Amino acid sequence: MRPVFVTSNARMAALVLLLHLALMLYCLLEREARRQLAAKGRQKVWDLLAGHVDAVPTGENILRAFEHLFLIMEENEHGREYEMSAFSVAQEQLWRLLGIREPVWV
């Protein structure tokens, strides 16, 4: 539990808190996706895994699906412009399934 770079008890407690929050978020993503799928009478998300395989959403699958989603920021004389890369089929399904609102810059 004690990595070399954590030198005080306060930093170790902060590390444990961050790990706890990350795991909680991971589990909540998975739970919400599965709950919303069950409400629609389905168990799997289309094209979630490589090779266009349908799969039950797990925290890992969900995060991997968004691994190649990018936010592109460009600065010009009018300020900054933001654009998100295009969604894949699985990303679009998960975005709607999780009930994530569109970003304000869209």
C-alpha positions, 0 to 999 in steps of 0.5 A: 500500500505504501508506494515509494513516492508517498512519504507522509500519512496525509498523502497516503490517506489522500491516495487511498481516497482518490483510489476509492473515488475512482473505483466508485465512479468505475462501478457506478458507470457499469451499474448505470449502463446495465440498469439502462440496458435492462430497462430497454430489455437488452443486456448487451451493447452493440459493437462494444468490443474489438471486432464488432462484438456485442458485449455486456458493459463493464467499467473497463469496456465503457472506458475503453470505448471512449479511449479514442474520443478526443476534444480538439481545441483551436485558438484563432483571433476570435478566441478558442473553438472546441470540437469533439471527434466523431462518435463510433456506434458503441460510443453513441450508444453508451453516451445516450445510455449513460444519460450524459448531456451534450457539452456546452461548446456544442 
